[in-house]
Amino acid sequence: MDTQKQKCQKCGSENIVMVEYGYGHPEHYDGVSETMCNDCKARFGRWSNKELKEGEWEPRGGRFKAK
């Protein structure tokens, strides 16, 4: 990820955090898996770059399930 100040894709705030899933999480990856805005609470996947809904997680390493 870029080390420059990132902004929330939804509200433009710079008050964002990088989220790494814990070792017990089914989608654990050794690194950042998503970004979350502390202002609007929007979450975006690292690889998909899509907004994640409540209870939705970014698939490890960007892999996606076939439909």
Biopython code that builds the backbone (N, CA, C, O; Angstrom):
import numpy as np
from Bio.PDB.StructureBuilder import StructureBuilder

atoms = [
    (1, "MET", "N", (0.829, -1.177, 0.000)),
    (1, "MET", "CA", (0.000, 0.000, 0.000)),
    (1, "MET", "C", (0.875, 1.241, 0.000)),
    (1, "MET", "O", (2.020, 1.212, 0.451)),
    (2, "ASP", "N", (0.340, 2.292, -0.493)),
    (2, "ASP", "CA", (1.037, 3.558, -0.564)),
    (2, "ASP", "C", (1.285, 4.098, 0.841)),
    (2, "ASP", "O", (0.402, 4.026, 1.695)),
    (3, "THR", "N", (2.471, 4.636, 1.088)),
    (3, "THR", "CA", (2.785, 5.158, 2.421)),
    (3, "THR", "C", (2.346, 6.605, 2.595)),
    (3, "THR", "O", (2.420, 7.137, 3.702)),
    (4, "GLN", "N", (1.896, 7.246, 1.538)),
    (4, "GLN", "CA", (1.404, 8.606, 1.646)),
    (4, "GLN", "C", (0.045, 8.587, 2.315)),
    (4, "GLN", "O", (-0.611, 7.548, 2.381)),
    (5, "LYS", "N", (-0.380, 9.758, 2.819)),
    (5, "LYS", "CA", (-1.690, 9.851, 3.475)),
    (5, "LYS", "C", (-2.781, 9.370, 2.531)),
    (5, "LYS", "O", (-2.975, 9.917, 1.445)),
    (6, "GLN", "N", (-3.477, 8.351, 2.964)),
    (6, "GLN", "CA", (-4.596, 7.855, 2.177)),
    (6, "GLN", "C", (-5.871, 8.510, 2.685)),
    (6, "GLN", "O", (-5.952, 8.942, 3.835)),
    (7, "LYS", "N", (-6.851, 8.575, 1.816)),
    (7, "LYS", "CA", (-8.147, 9.143, 2.177)),
    (7, "LYS", "C", (-9.220, 8.088, 1.994)),
    (7, "LYS", "O", (-9.109, 7.192, 1.157)),
    (8, "CYS", "N", (-10.260, 8.220, 2.800)),
    (8, "CYS", "CA", (-11.409, 7.336, 2.679)),
    (8, "CYS", "C", (-12.045, 7.535, 1.311)),
    (8, "CYS", "O", (-12.263, 8.663, 0.871)),
    (9, "GLN", "N", (-12.337, 6.427, 0.647)),
    (9, "GLN", "CA", (-12.959, 6.488, -0.676)),
    (9, "GLN", "C", (-14.400, 6.964, -0.615)),
    (9, "GLN", "O", (-14.964, 7.388, -1.624)),
    (10, "LYS", "N", (-14.994, 6.894, 0.565)),
    (10, "LYS", "CA", (-16.401, 7.264, 0.707)),
    (10, "LYS", "C", (-16.583, 8.718, 1.146)),
    (10, "LYS", "O", (-17.360, 9.459, 0.544)),
    (11, "CYS", "N", (-15.850, 9.131, 2.216)),
    (11, "CYS", "CA", (-16.074, 10.475, 2.752)),
    (11, "CYS", "C", (-14.876, 11.418, 2.600)),
    (11, "CYS", "O", (-14.999, 12.616, 2.857)),
    (12, "GLY", "N", (-13.718, 10.887, 2.184)),
    (12, "GLY", "CA", (-12.546, 11.725, 1.971)),
    (12, "GLY", "C", (-11.717, 12.006, 3.215)),
    (12, "GLY", "O", (-10.724, 12.731, 3.138)),
    (13, "SER", "N", (-12.100, 11.452, 4.354)),
    (13, "SER", "CA", (-11.370, 11.664, 5.599)),
    (13, "SER", "C", (-9.989, 11.007, 5.533)),
    (13, "SER", "O", (-9.812, 9.979, 4.879)),
    (14, "GLU", "N", (-9.024, 11.607, 6.211)),
    (14, "GLU", "CA", (-7.695, 11.004, 6.340)),
    (14, "GLU", "C", (-7.588, 10.190, 7.629)),
    (14, "GLU", "O", (-6.522, 9.660, 7.944)),
    (15, "ASN", "N", (-8.683, 10.090, 8.370)),
    (15, "ASN", "CA", (-8.717, 9.370, 9.647)),
    (15, "ASN", "C", (-9.021, 7.891, 9.390)),
    (15, "ASN", "O", (-10.076, 7.385, 9.771)),
    (16, "ILE", "N", (-8.076, 7.212, 8.737)),
    (16, "ILE", "CA", (-8.276, 5.804, 8.405)),
    (16, "ILE", "C", (-7.206, 4.941, 9.078)),
    (16, "ILE", "O", (-6.123, 5.412, 9.423)),
    (17, "VAL", "N", (-7.545, 3.678, 9.250)),
    (17, "VAL", "CA", (-6.605, 2.713, 9.822)),
    (17, "VAL", "C", (-6.501, 1.510, 8.887)),
    (17, "VAL", "O", (-7.434, 1.177, 8.157)),
    (18, "MET", "N", (-5.342, 0.877, 8.935)),
    (18, "MET", "CA", (-5.117, -0.347, 8.174)),
    (18, "MET", "C", (-5.456, -1.519, 9.094)),
    (18, "MET", "O", (-5.033, -1.542, 10.250)),
    (19, "VAL", "N", (-6.205, -2.476, 8.595)),
    (19, "VAL", "CA", (-6.680, -3.592, 9.414)),
    (19, "VAL", "C", (-6.007, -4.888, 8.981)),
    (19, "VAL", "O", (-6.023, -5.249, 7.805)),
    (20, "GLU", "N", (-5.416, -5.580, 9.948)),
    (20, "GLU", "CA", (-4.829, -6.897, 9.721)),
    (20, "GLU", "C", (-5.658, -7.904, 10.518)),
    (20, "GLU", "O", (-5.834, -7.741, 11.726)),
    (21, "TYR", "N", (-6.161, -8.930, 9.859)),
    (21, "TYR", "CA", (-6.967, -9.939, 10.541)),
    (21, "TYR", "C", (-6.069, -10.790, 11.432)),
    (21, "TYR", "O", (-4.940, -11.105, 11.056)),
    (22, "GLY", "N", (-6.562, -11.163, 12.607)),
    (22, "GLY", "CA", (-5.803, -11.950, 13.571)),
    (22, "GLY", "C", (-5.522, -13.366, 13.090)),
    (22, "GLY", "O", (-6.124, -13.840, 12.126)),
    (23, "TYR", "N", (-4.595, -14.037, 13.779)),
    (23, "TYR", "CA", (-4.185, -15.390, 13.399)),
    (23, "TYR", "C", (-5.341, -16.385, 13.376)),
    (23, "TYR", "O", (-5.320, -17.315, 12.570)),
    (24, "GLY", "N", (-6.340, -16.223, 14.225)),
    (24, "GLY", "CA", (-7.468, -17.143, 14.270)),
    (24, "GLY", "C", (-8.530, -16.868, 13.221)),
    (24, "GLY", "O", (-9.457, -17.664, 13.071)),
    (25, "HIS", "N", (-8.425, -15.767, 12.492)),
    (25, "HIS", "CA", (-9.426, -15.391, 11.487)),
    (25, "HIS", "C", (-9.272, -16.271, 10.249)),
    (25, "HIS", "O", (-8.147, -16.524, 9.818)),
    (26, "PRO", "N", (-10.378, -16.741, 9.668)),
    (26, "PRO", "CA", (-10.286, -17.616, 8.490)),
    (26, "PRO", "C", (-9.618, -16.950, 7.279)),
    (26, "PRO", "O", (-9.113, -17.652, 6.404)),
    (27, "GLU", "N", (-9.605, -15.629, 7.211)),
    (27, "GLU", "CA", (-8.977, -14.920, 6.097)),
    (27, "GLU", "C", (-7.675, -14.245, 6.531)),
    (27, "GLU", "O", (-7.263, -13.250, 5.934)),
    (28, "HIS", "N", (-7.023, -14.785, 7.573)),
    (28, "HIS", "CA", (-5.767, -14.200, 8.060)),
    (28, "HIS", "C", (-4.729, -14.125, 6.939)),
    (28, "HIS", "O", (-4.548, -15.068, 6.168)),
    (29, "TYR", "N", (-4.063, -12.987, 6.875)),
    (29, "TYR", "CA", (-2.970, -12.743, 5.928)),
    (29, "TYR", "C", (-1.919, -11.984, 6.721)),
    (29, "TYR", "O", (-2.271, -11.147, 7.553)),
    (30, "ASP", "N", (-0.660, -12.245, 6.492)),
    (30, "ASP", "CA", (0.396, -11.572, 7.239)),
    (30, "ASP", "C", (0.614, -10.174, 6.665)),
    (30, "ASP", "O", (1.598, -9.911, 5.974)),
    (31, "GLY", "N", (-0.313, -9.307, 6.966)),
    (31, "GLY", "CA", (-0.270, -7.938, 6.465)),
    (31, "GLY", "C", (-1.669, -7.346, 6.450)),
    (31, "GLY", "O", (-2.622, -7.956, 6.934)),
    (32, "VAL", "N", (-1.777, -6.166, 5.896)),
    (32, "VAL", "CA", (-3.043, -5.437, 5.848)),
    (32, "VAL", "C", (-4.006, -6.095, 4.865)),
    (32, "VAL", "O", (-3.631, -6.418, 3.738)),
    (33, "SER", "N", (-5.256, -6.292, 5.305)),
    (33, "SER", "CA", (-6.288, -6.863, 4.431)),
    (33, "SER", "C", (-7.359, -5.852, 4.048)),
    (33, "SER", "O", (-8.040, -6.021, 3.037)),
    (34, "GLU", "N", (-7.510, -4.801, 4.850)),
    (34, "GLU", "CA", (-8.518, -3.792, 4.535)),
    (34, "GLU", "C", (-8.159, -2.470, 5.191)),
    (34, "GLU", "O", (-7.316, -2.409, 6.086)),
    (35, "THR", "N", (-8.817, -1.411, 4.728)),
    (35, "THR", "CA", (-8.713, -0.112, 5.383)),
    (35, "THR", "C", (-10.085, 0.219, 5.948)),
    (35, "THR", "O", (-11.107, -0.150, 5.370)),
    (36, "MET", "N", (-10.105, 0.917, 7.078)),
    (36, "MET", "CA", (-11.367, 1.316, 7.698)),
    (36, "MET", "C", (-11.295, 2.793, 8.062)),
    (36, "MET", "O", (-10.298, 3.251, 8.619)),
    (37, "CYS", "N", (-12.334, 3.523, 7.754)),
    (37, "CYS", "CA", (-12.426, 4.936, 8.096)),
    (37, "CYS", "C", (-12.999, 5.069, 9.504)),
    (37, "CYS", "O", (-14.061, 4.522, 9.803)),
    (38, "ASN", "N", (-12.296, 5.790, 10.360)),
    (38, "ASN", "CA", (-12.785, 6.008, 11.726)),
    (38, "ASN", "C", (-13.912, 7.028, 11.780)),
    (38, "ASN", "O", (-14.602, 7.127, 12.795)),
    (39, "ASP", "N", (-14.112, 7.785, 10.713)),
    (39, "ASP", "CA", (-15.180, 8.789, 10.707)),
    (39, "ASP", "C", (-16.507, 8.225, 10.207)),
    (39, "ASP", "O", (-17.520, 8.337, 10.896)),
    (40, "CYS", "N", (-16.516, 7.619, 9.013)),
    (40, "CYS", "CA", (-17.781, 7.112, 8.459)),
    (40, "CYS", "C", (-17.932, 5.596, 8.619)),
    (40, "CYS", "O", (-18.975, 5.033, 8.287)),
    (41, "LYS", "N", (-16.876, 4.934, 9.134)),
    (41, "LYS", "CA", (-16.860, 3.482, 9.388)),
    (41, "LYS", "C", (-16.879, 2.627, 8.128)),
    (41, "LYS", "O", (-17.086, 1.417, 8.216)),
    (42, "ALA", "N", (-16.667, 3.228, 6.952)),
    (42, "ALA", "CA", (-16.596, 2.451, 5.713)),
    (42, "ALA", "C", (-15.332, 1.597, 5.734)),
    (42, "ALA", "O", (-14.296, 2.017, 6.251)),
    (43, "ARG", "N", (-15.429, 0.388, 5.165)),
    (43, "ARG", "CA", (-14.296, -0.533, 5.083)),
    (43, "ARG", "C", (-14.093, -0.911, 3.621)),
    (43, "ARG", "O", (-15.054, -1.168, 2.897)),
    (44, "PHE", "N", (-12.823, -0.941, 3.192)),
    (44, "PHE", "CA", (-12.503, -1.264, 1.811)),
    (44, "PHE", "C", (-11.442, -2.345, 1.759)),
    (44, "PHE", "O", (-10.445, -2.275, 2.477)),
    (45, "GLY", "N", (-11.653, -3.350, 0.910)),
    (45, "GLY", "CA", (-10.721, -4.444, 0.766)),
    (45, "GLY", "C", (-9.432, -4.022, 0.082)),
    (45, "GLY", "O", (-9.445, -3.201, -0.835)),
    (46, "ARG", "N", (-8.326, -4.585, 0.531)),
    (46, "ARG", "CA", (-7.018, -4.248, -0.025)),
    (46, "ARG", "C", (-6.903, -4.633, -1.492)),
    (46, "ARG", "O", (-6.415, -3.838, -2.295)),
    (47, "TRP", "N", (-7.337, -5.825, -1.859)),
    (47, "TRP", "CA", (-7.162, -6.306, -3.222)),
    (47, "TRP", "C", (-8.370, -6.005, -4.100)),
    (47, "TRP", "O", (-8.210, -5.652, -5.268)),
    (48, "SER", "N", (-9.564, -6.138, -3.560)),
    (48, "SER", "CA", (-10.771, -5.904, -4.365)),
    (48, "SER", "C", (-11.076, -4.422, -4.502)),
    (48, "SER", "O", (-11.700, -3.999, -5.476)),
    (49, "ASN", "N", (-10.634, -3.625, -3.519)),
    (49, "ASN", "CA", (-10.889, -2.187, -3.477)),
    (49, "ASN", "C", (-12.379, -1.873, -3.384)),
    (49, "ASN", "O", (-12.793, -0.743, -3.646)),
    (50, "LYS", "N", (-13.191, -2.872, -3.012)),
    (50, "LYS", "CA", (-14.631, -2.638, -2.897)),
    (50, "LYS", "C", (-15.000, -2.397, -1.439)),
    (50, "LYS", "O", (-14.301, -2.831, -0.522)),
    (51, "GLU", "N", (-16.120, -1.692, -1.245)),
    (51, "GLU", "CA", (-16.593, -1.456, 0.115)),
    (51, "GLU", "C", (-17.123, -2.768, 0.689)),
    (51, "GLU", "O", (-17.925, -3.458, 0.061)),
    (52, "LEU", "N", (-16.664, -3.094, 1.882)),
    (52, "LEU", "CA", (-17.073, -4.327, 2.544)),
    (52, "LEU", "C", (-18.274, -4.055, 3.442)),
    (52, "LEU", "O", (-18.293, -3.081, 4.195)),
    (53, "LYS", "N", (-19.259, -4.915, 3.355)),
    (53, "LYS", "CA", (-20.449, -4.792, 4.195)),
    (53, "LYS", "C", (-20.182, -5.387, 5.565)),
    (53, "LYS", "O", (-19.192, -6.094, 5.757)),
    (54, "GLU", "N", (-21.055, -5.106, 6.511)),
    (54, "GLU", "CA", (-20.925, -5.680, 7.848)),
    (54, "GLU", "C", (-20.924, -7.211, 7.747)),
    (54, "GLU", "O", (-21.791, -7.796, 7.099)),
    (55, "GLY", "N", (-19.961, -7.840, 8.383)),
    (55, "GLY", "CA", (-19.857, -9.289, 8.357)),
    (55, "GLY", "C", (-19.139, -9.839, 7.126)),
    (55, "GLY", "O", (-18.954, -11.051, 7.011)),
    (56, "GLU", "N", (-18.738, -8.971, 6.214)),
    (56, "GLU", "CA", (-18.013, -9.385, 5.010)),
    (56, "GLU", "C", (-16.521, -9.143, 5.228)),
    (56, "GLU", "O", (-16.131, -8.146, 5.836)),
    (57, "TRP", "N", (-15.688, -10.060, 4.730)),
    (57, "TRP", "CA", (-14.237, -9.964, 4.902)),
    (57, "TRP", "C", (-13.556, -10.030, 3.558)),
    (57, "TRP", "O", (-14.060, -10.652, 2.622)),
    (58, "GLU", "N", (-12.415, -9.389, 3.464)),
    (58, "GLU", "CA", (-11.619, -9.431, 2.235)),
    (58, "GLU", "C", (-10.953, -10.804, 2.130)),
    (58, "GLU", "O", (-10.260, -11.214, 3.061)),
    (59, "PRO", "N", (-11.148, -11.523, 1.020)),
    (59, "PRO", "CA", (-10.510, -12.831, 0.864)),
    (59, "PRO", "C", (-8.987, -12.706, 0.887)),
    (59, "PRO", "O", (-8.423, -11.783, 0.299)),
    (60, "ARG", "N", (-8.347, -13.620, 1.553)),
    (60, "ARG", "CA", (-6.888, -13.627, 1.713)),
    (60, "ARG", "C", (-6.178, -13.568, 0.360)),
    (60, "ARG", "O", (-6.454, -14.371, -0.532)),
    (61, "GLY", "N", (-5.276, -12.623, 0.220)),
    (61, "GLY", "CA", (-4.470, -12.519, -0.983)),
    (61, "GLY", "C", (-5.219, -12.149, -2.252)),
    (61, "GLY", "O", (-4.657, -12.224, -3.345)),
    (62, "GLY", "N", (-6.465, -11.756, -2.124)),
    (62, "GLY", "CA", (-7.254, -11.339, -3.284)),
    (62, "GLY", "C", (-7.948, -12.457, -4.016)),
    (62, "GLY", "O", (-8.513, -12.227, -5.085)),
    (63, "ARG", "N", (-7.926, -13.683, -3.472)),
    (63, "ARG", "CA", (-8.609, -14.786, -4.145)),
    (63, "ARG", "C", (-10.126, -14.616, -3.989)),
    (63, "ARG", "O", (-10.606, -14.129, -2.965)),
    (64, "PHE", "N", (-10.847, -15.015, -4.991)),
    (64, "PHE", "CA", (-12.297, -14.892, -4.941)),
    (64, "PHE", "C", (-12.937, -16.216, -5.295)),
    (64, "PHE", "O", (-12.400, -16.987, -6.090)),
    (65, "LYS", "N", (-14.069, -16.470, -4.711)),
    (65, "LYS", "CA", (-14.797, -17.713, -4.952)),
    (65, "LYS", "C", (-15.535, -17.622, -6.278)),
    (65, "LYS", "O", (-16.088, -16.579, -6.625)),
    (66, "ALA", "N", (-15.536, -18.722, -7.011)),
    (66, "ALA", "CA", (-16.275, -18.781, -8.267)),
    (66, "ALA", "C", (-17.770, -18.769, -7.962)),
    (66, "ALA", "O", (-18.213, -19.328, -6.959)),
    (67, "LYS", "N", (-18.524, -18.141, -8.820)),
    (67, "LYS", "CA", (-19.982, -18.060, -8.613)),
    (67, "LYS", "C", (-20.681, -19.207, -9.280)),
    (67, "LYS", "O", (-21.906, -19.306, -9.214)),
]
sb = StructureBuilder()
sb.init_structure("model")
sb.init_model(0)
sb.init_chain("A")
sb.init_seg("    ")
for serial, (resi, resn, name, xyz) in enumerate(atoms, 1):
    if name == "N":
        sb.init_residue(resn, " ", resi, " ")
    sb.init_atom(name, np.array(xyz, "f"), 0.0, 1.0, " ", f" {name:<3s}", serial, name[0])
structure = sb.get_structure()
